[in-house]
């Protein structure tokens, strides 16, 4: 179908989104933006399939552009042609999009379903609501996997194995952005975890992080999609690499690849939905109806049947059980499991919301040298 594109006025953008919009005529198509791979598949199975079973008139189209969401939404907004209806983003990007007026502010208790016992959505999600525009879904981590058949008799036990070319020779894979890489570099250069962001805020600290990354730069394969490192490990092209913990779960447990997990200094982060500004009423109504369904207690617990990410609602956690296909308990595979969370690094999404554009530019210059 062809949907008329409209842009909300400044006055309209100042309003929070509540249930009134949901009462409008709903579009029969929605474009959902996510990250592809195992994570997107888990969303499709847990959210989209049951939603469409209840609404067979609706067609859902996936776009795998979440890594570029900020830049693309800026461009869409400037052109007055917003083609996305609901966008999955990390918390720091949600804050940026909200600050720039590209994501809609919402009333979480009005838009989202309460917990089964009547607890309000805002209380159920708690501190994970880090922005007036952010609708939390999962707690995940970025961490490392390594080829068990390429590390000899001494598998890595800490994150600094990444920089140990003598003990673990071979190619590495790292995400093509400064986030996490800069923090790990400083940690492995001797900066205490509690001081990392204070150091990284300075020109000297940034130079120090780049200098540490220089020691492995020639041996890094840079990835942009979360599925890249699992494929590189499966193909034996890298000895160690970073990606999201759920991707490693799929690689190890579902595919049976000779890969081990390195939980040391895993970086906790949040992921969730934002609703773009600029949607016509029928598309906005459909997006809101879907997101209310997709973030209720049962649906967030259901996603954990397919991938090892912790649901963002407190009421969902007790409902996490076994993998839908493998029949294994999922709790020990969650980044928040006590055995996995002994030495975590807490990602500072507010800091990155402030410094991301500057460090992105510096990182690209460093890559080109």
C-alpha positions in Angstrom: 0.0 0.0 0.0 1.0 3.7 -0.4 1.1 5.7 2.8 1.0 9.4 2.8 4.1 11.0 4.3 3.5 13.9 6.7 5.7 15.7 9.1 4.5 16.7 12.6 4.5 20.3 13.5 6.7 21.6 16.3 3.6 21.9 18.5 2.6 18.3 17.8 6.1 17.1 18.6 6.0 18.7 22.0 3.2 16.4 23.1 3.8 13.1 24.7 2.3 10.0 23.1 -0.6 8.3 24.9 -3.4 5.9 24.1 -5.4 8.4 22.2 -3.2 7.9 19.1 -3.8 4.2 19.2 -7.5 4.8 18.7 -6.8 6.2 15.2 -7.3 4.1 12.1 -4.3 1.8 12.0 -2.1 1.2 9.0 -1.9 -2.4 7.7 1.8 -2.4 7.2 4.7 -1.5 9.5 8.5 -1.2 8.9 10.5 -2.4 11.9 14.2 -1.6 12.2 16.6 -3.9 14.0 20.0 -5.5 13.8 19.5 -8.6 11.7 20.8 -12.1 12.7 19.9 -14.1 15.7 18.6 -11.1 17.6 16.1 -10.0 14.9 15.0 -13.6 14.5 14.2 -13.8 18.2 12.1 -10.6 17.9 10.3 -12.0 15.0 9.4 -15.2 16.8 8.5 -13.6 20.1 6.8 -10.5 19.0 5.9 -10.3 15.3 4.6 -13.8 14.7 2.1 -13.8 17.6 1.1 -10.2 16.8 0.3 -11.1 13.2 -1.5 -14.2 14.3 -3.9 -11.8 16.1 -3.8 -9.3 13.2 -3.6 -11.2 10.0 -4.3 -8.1 8.0 -0.9 -6.6 9.0 2.3 -7.0 7.0 5.6 -6.5 8.9 8.7 -5.5 7.0 12.2 -5.7 8.6 15.0 -3.2 7.9 18.4 -4.2 9.4 19.8 -0.6 9.7 19.8 -0.1 13.5 23.6 0.5 13.5 23.0 3.5 11.2 19.7 4.6 12.9 20.9 8.1 14.0 22.3 9.2 10.7 19.4 7.8 8.7 16.7 9.3 10.9 18.4 12.7 10.7 18.3 12.4 6.9 14.7 11.2 6.8 13.6 14.0 9.1 15.4 16.6 7.0 13.8 15.3 3.9 10.3 15.1 5.5 10.0 11.4 4.6 10.1 9.1 7.6 9.8 5.5 6.2 10.4 3.7 9.5 7.7 3.0 12.1 9.6 1.6 15.0 13.3 1.5 15.5 15.4 -0.7 17.8 18.4 1.2 19.2 20.9 1.1 22.0 20.2 3.4 24.9 22.8 6.0 24.1 21.4 6.4 20.5 17.9 6.7 22.0 19.1 9.6 24.2 20.7 11.3 21.2 17.6 10.8 19.0 15.4 12.1 21.8 17.6 15.2 22.5 17.5 16.0 18.7 13.8 15.7 18.5 13.9 12.7 16.2 12.3 10.3 18.6 8.9 10.8 20.2 8.5 11.4 23.9 6.0 8.9 25.4 4.1 8.4 28.7 5.3 4.9 29.5 2.4 4.2 31.9 -0.1 5.3 29.3 1.4 3.6 26.3 2.8 0.3 27.7 1.0 -2.5 29.4 1.2 -2.9 33.2 2.7 -6.0 34.7 0.2 -8.9 35.4 -0.1 -7.9 39.0 -1.0 -4.3 38.1 2.5 -2.8 38.6 2.8 0.2 36.3 5.2 -0.1 33.4 7.4 2.7 34.7 7.9 0.8 37.9 8.3 -2.6 36.2 11.1 -1.2 33.9 12.5 1.0 36.6 15.9 2.6 36.0 16.1 1.0 32.6 13.9 3.8 31.3 16.9 6.1 30.6 15.0 8.6 28.3 11.5 9.9 27.9 11.7 8.4 24.3 13.2 5.0 25.2 11.1 1.8 25.5 13.5 -0.9 27.0 13.5 -4.4 25.7 16.7 -6.2 26.8 19.8 -6.1 28.9 22.7 -7.5 26.8 26.4 -7.4 26.8 29.2 -7.0 24.3 31.9 -9.5 25.0 34.4 -11.9 23.3 34.4 -15.3 21.8 37.4 -17.3 20.8 38.2 -20.4 18.8 38.9 -23.2 21.3 41.0 -25.0 18.8 43.3 -22.0 18.1 44.3 -21.0 21.6 46.4 -24.0 22.6 46.2 -25.4 26.1 45.8 -22.0 27.8 42.4 -20.5 26.7 42.1 -16.7 27.5 40.6 -15.8 30.9 40.6 -12.0 30.7 39.8 -9.3 28.2 43.4 -8.3 27.8 44.1 -11.5 25.8 42.8 -9.3 23.0 46.1 -7.4 23.1 48.4 -10.4 23.7 49.7 -11.2 20.2 52.4 -13.4 21.6 50.2 -15.8 23.5 47.3 -15.6 21.0 48.6 -14.8 17.6 46.1 -14.4 14.7 43.5 -12.0 13.5 41.0 -10.3 15.8 37.6 -8.8 15.1 36.3 -5.6 16.7 33.4 -3.4 16.0 34.1 -0.5 13.7 33.3 2.2 16.2 35.0 3.7 19.3 32.5 2.4 21.8 33.8 -0.5 24.0 37.1 -0.6 22.1 38.3 2.6 23.7 37.3 1.4 27.2 38.9 -2.1 26.8 42.1 -0.4 25.5 42.3 1.8 28.6 41.5 -1.1 31.0 44.3 -3.2 29.4 46.6 -0.2 29.6 46.2 -0.2 33.3 43.4 2.3 33.9 41.1 1.2 36.8 37.6 0.5 35.6 36.1 3.2 37.8 38.4 5.8 36.2 37.9 4.9 32.5 35.4 7.6 31.5 37.3 10.3 33.5 40.4 9.4 31.5 38.6 9.0 28.2 37.2 12.5 28.6 40.7 14.0 28.1 42.7 14.4 24.9 45.5 12.5 26.6 43.3 9.7 27.6 41.9 9.4 24.1 45.4 9.3 22.7 46.3 6.6 25.2 43.4 4.4 24.1 44.3 4.9 20.4 48.0 4.0 21.2 46.9 0.8 22.8 44.7 -0.1 19.9 47.6 0.7 17.6 49.4 -2.4 19.0 46.8 -4.7 17.3 45.4 -2.5 14.5 47.2 -4.4 11.7 45.6 -7.6 12.9 42.0 -6.4 13.3 39.1 -7.2 11.0 36.5 -4.5 11.6 32.9 -5.5 11.7 29.7 -3.5 11.3 27.0 -6.2 11.7 26.6 -8.3 14.8 26.6 -11.5 12.7 30.1 -10.8 11.3 32.2 -12.0 14.2 30.3 -15.3 14.6 30.9 -16.0 10.9 34.6 -15.0 11.1 35.0 -17.4 14.1 33.0 -20.2 12.4 35.3 -19.8 9.3 38.5 -19.8 11.4 39.5 -16.4 10.1 39.9 -14.9 13.6 41.1 -16.3 16.9 39.1 -13.9 19.1 36.5 -11.3 18.4 33.8 -9.2 20.0 30.1 -9.1 19.4 26.8 -9.4 21.4 26.5 -12.3 23.9 23.4 -13.6 22.2 25.2 -14.0 18.9 27.8 -16.2 20.7 25.0 -18.2 22.3 23.6 -19.0 18.8 27.1 -19.8 17.5 28.0 -22.1 20.4 24.7 -23.7 21.5 22.7 -23.7 18.3 25.4 -24.2 15.7 27.9 -26.3 17.8 31.0 -24.3 16.7 34.3 -24.8 18.6 34.0 -21.4 20.3 34.3 -20.4 23.9 32.9 -17.4 25.7 35.0 -14.8 27.5 32.8 -13.0 30.0 35.6 -10.9 31.5 34.9 -7.1 31.2 31.7 -7.8 29.3 30.0 -4.4 28.7 26.4 -4.3 29.9 24.1 -2.2 27.8 20.4 -1.6 27.1 18.5 -2.0 23.9 14.9 -0.9 23.1 12.5 0.8 20.8 12.0 4.4 19.8 9.1 5.7 17.7 10.3 8.2 15.1 8.7 11.6 14.8 7.0 12.4 11.6 4.6 9.4 11.3 1.1 9.9 9.9 -1.7 9.0 12.4 -2.4 5.6 11.0 1.2 4.4 11.1 1.7 5.9 14.5 -1.4 4.1 15.8 -0.1 0.8 14.4 3.4 1.3 15.9 2.0 2.1 19.3 -0.4 -0.9 19.3 2.4 -3.2 18.3 4.9 -1.9 20.8 2.4 -2.2 23.7 2.0 -5.9 22.7 5.7 -6.5 22.1 6.9 -5.1 25.4 4.4 -6.7 27.8 5.6 -9.1 30.5 5.0 -12.3 28.6 6.5 -11.2 25.2 9.7 -10.0 26.8 10.0 -13.3 28.7 9.2 -15.2 25.4 12.2 -13.6 23.6 14.5 -15.2 26.1 13.4 -18.6 24.7 15.3 -17.8 21.6 18.3 -15.7 22.6 20.3 -15.2 25.8 19.4 -11.5 26.5 17.8 -10.6 29.8 14.3 -9.1 29.6 14.0 -5.5 30.7 10.9 -5.9 32.8 11.3 -7.2 36.4 8.1 -9.1 36.0 9.5 -11.0 33.0 12.5 -12.4 34.7 10.7 -15.2 36.7 9.1 -16.4 33.5 12.4 -17.1 31.7 12.7 -20.8 31.2 14.1 -23.1 28.6 15.2 -22.5 25.0 12.2 -23.1 22.7 14.1 -25.5 20.4 17.1 -26.8 22.4 15.3 -27.4 25.7 18.3 -26.0 27.7 17.9 -23.7 30.7 18.5 -20.1 29.5 19.3 -18.5 32.9 23.0 -19.6 32.9 23.5 -18.1 29.5 22.3 -14.6 30.5 24.9 -11.9 30.9 23.4 -11.1 34.3 23.9 -14.6 35.6 26.1 -14.4 38.7 28.8 -16.7 37.3 29.0 -14.6 34.2 28.8 -11.2 35.8 31.8 -11.5 38.2 33.8 -8.8 36.4 31.6 -6.6 34.3 32.1 -3.1 32.9 29.2 -0.8 33.1 28.7 1.1 29.8 28.1 4.8 30.4 25.4 5.6 27.8 24.9 9.2 28.9 28.7 9.8 28.5 28.6 8.4 25.0 25.5 10.3 24.1 27.6 13.5 24.8 30.9 12.4 23.2 29.8 10.0 20.4 29.9 12.3 17.4 33.3 13.7 18.4 34.9 10.3 19.0 33.3 8.8 15.9 35.1 11.4 13.8 38.4 10.8 15.6 38.0 7.1 15.3 37.5 7.3 11.5 40.6 9.5 11.2 42.6 6.9 13.2 41.3 4.1 11.1 42.4 5.8 7.9 46.0 6.4 9.1 
